[in-house]
Amino acid sequence: MTSQDSSPEKDSVTEKDSVPEKDSVTQPNRTTKKGSVLPRPEVGAPEPWSFPDSQRSTLANGLDVVSYDIPGQYVISVCLAVPMPLDREPRDREGVATIMARTLDEGTALHTAEEFAELLERRGIALGAGASESGLVVDLDVSKRYLSEALDLLSQAVREPAFPANEVSRHIKTRLAEIDQERAVPGQRAALEFITTYFDSGERASRPTGGIKATVSAITPQDLVAFHAANVVPAGATVVVAGDLSDLDVVAEIEQALGSWSGTAAEVVEPREAVRASDAARIVFVDRPGSVQTEFYIGCPGPDHQVEGGWAAYQVLGFVVGGSPNARVDAVLREDKGYTYGIRSGFRPRRRGGMFLTSGSVRADSTVEALGLLLDILDAARGGFTVEETKAGVDFISKTAPGRYATADTVAEEAAGLSLEGLTTDFTTQNLRALAGVDAAALSAAYARYITGDWTVVVVGDATLYAEAVQTLNRGPVSITQI
């Protein structure tokens, strides 16, 4: 499905430019202006990389403070993570956590929405919030010199949000429009149908994080006030500060902004793995008449980050099976067959348990063959992995880690996200070091442990043309639903 221009225009490189200069291979030593020769420096193997060191403390109100001093990063990133599982939402008000998160900065006890926005803009402060299946995360980025002011505004948003009726109504309308869009976009529609099919209907995980139309429409400002008071509390929460912290007393800054924050946490319930539906191993074909592409969303059970034996092998498996253009899936469906621009696979951990997911789109006329090939590739991988594949995956994950965590915001986000799972960034360091022990045998054993061929398959495309032929793949019962 890719093409190349058969008559590319000439670029700005001249013939003179195209002649390579001598490099360190042909000219091992450098000559100074005075004619003396300098020896070429020795290049050593890269040292094992560790996540930046942290400083940790806990305030009297139960708020954990974690800081990472990253010299030279003068834009400070702050992430506040509050454990708040979505199953705390009232069943008839699902989506209240999402609306609450989006309206935290829409006015406080001291400032209207317009005044609060002006205060943020005046100091170049970026403030945002979101709710996931694990909890609430409020993040901000600010120039180092305005950190105190930014933390004060974050404190106001978290502790004293006003939830004005007009702003709540606006965000509800926005969410309702998003719900319509999610059903119209094939990839999002496939993801929605997947969770409905995969999880038992009694599980919160079987329904969208942001709620459905009926539940979102019923949300009132009073619902937000009540949900916020019951769940957004300091005990058990973690605030992460990352950036150039020289000359800053981070604990004192956090104490001043959030030290008087109070509230009794809801009863802490040990996380459990969401129950999979008893009939999850089947194919659901979502009919989208006239579609020129077909969307696949395929999954089965997988581990969480605390899996016995470690997470490292599962991270590598995602890359080897479907995490790069050279991975097994794309090697066949993209490079050999030309059916797709790319299909991706990977293990997705939840608080407890997880999934192995594969998703992407193919040309509509290849729907049946592409689905059969894709499932065959995923199943065949239980036969094992090569030394070359394993090395490529290990090298990619380990050698790109310093780049992935090179900025303050990624450091803060990693630490905040792990805190919601009861982990610290020691997990990140240990996982990266464990990659050195991942060989082909370990990779094969990890894959076979979870991938049994018990697939939940969602297909979004023209059911009139392809559903009957999909049935002939003998990959489980096929049902048809409307877009």
Stockholm file with secondary structure:
# STOCKHOLM 1.0

chainA/1-483         MTSQDSSPEKDSVTEKDSVPEKDSVTQPNRTTKKGSVLPRPEVGAPEPWSFPDSQRSTLANGLDVVSYDIPGQYVISVCLAVPMPLDREPRDREGVATIMARTLDEGTALHTAEEFAELLERRGIALGAGASESGLVVDLDVSKRYLSEALDLLSQAVREPAFPANEVSRHIKTRLAEIDQERAVPGQRAALEFITTYFDSGERASRPTGGIKATVSAITPQDLVAFHAANVVPAGATVVVAGDLSDLDVVAEIEQALGSWSGTAAEVVEPREAVRASDAARIVFVDRPGSVQTEFYIGCPGPDHQVEGGWAAYQVLGFVVGGSPNARVDAVLREDKGYTYGIRSGFRPRRRGGMFLTSGSVRADSTVEALGLLLDILDAARGGFTVEETKAGVDFISKTAPGRYATADTVAEEAAGLSLEGLTTDFTTQNLRALAGVDAAALSAAYARYITGDWTVVVVGDATLYAEAVQTLNRGPVSITQI
#=GR chainA/1-483 SS CCCCCSSCCCCSCCTTTTSCCCCTTTCCSEECTTSCEECCCCCCCCCCCCCCCCEEEECTTSCEEEEEECTTCCEEEEEEEEECCGGGSCGGGTTHHHHHHHHTTSCBSSCCHHHHHHHHHHTTCEEEEEECSSEEEEEEEEEGGGHHHHHHHHHHHHHCBCCCHHHHHHHHHHHHHHHHHHHHSHHHHHHHHHHHHHBCTTSGGGSCTTCCHHHHHTCCHHHHHHHHHHHCCSTTCEEEEEECCTTCCHHHHHHHHHTTCCCCCCCCCCCCCCCBCTTCSSEEEEECTTCSEEEEEEEEEECCTTCTTCSHHHHHHHHHHHSSTTSHHHIIIIIITCCCSCEEEEEEECSSCEEEEEEEEEEGGGHHHHHHHHHHHHHHGGGCCCHHHHHHHHHHHHHHHHHHTCSHHHHHHHHHHHHTTTCCTHHHHHHHHHGGGCCHHHHHHHHHHHCCSCCEEEEEECHHHHHHHHHTTCSSCEEEEEC
#=GC SS_cons         CCCCCSSCCCCSCCTTTTSCCCCTTTCCSEECTTSCEECCCCCCCCCCCCCCCCEEEECTTSCEEEEEECTTCCEEEEEEEEECCGGGSCGGGTTHHHHHHHHTTSCBSSCCHHHHHHHHHHTTCEEEEEECSSEEEEEEEEEGGGHHHHHHHHHHHHHCBCCCHHHHHHHHHHHHHHHHHHHHSHHHHHHHHHHHHHBCTTSGGGSCTTCCHHHHHTCCHHHHHHHHHHHCCSTTCEEEEEECCTTCCHHHHHHHHHTTCCCCCCCCCCCCCCCBCTTCSSEEEEECTTCSEEEEEEEEEECCTTCTTCSHHHHHHHHHHHSSTTSHHHIIIIIITCCCSCEEEEEEECSSCEEEEEEEEEEGGGHHHHHHHHHHHHHHGGGCCCHHHHHHHHHHHHHHHHHHTCSHHHHHHHHHHHHTTTCCTHHHHHHHHHGGGCCHHHHHHHHHHHCCSCCEEEEEECHHHHHHHHHTTCSSCEEEEEC
//
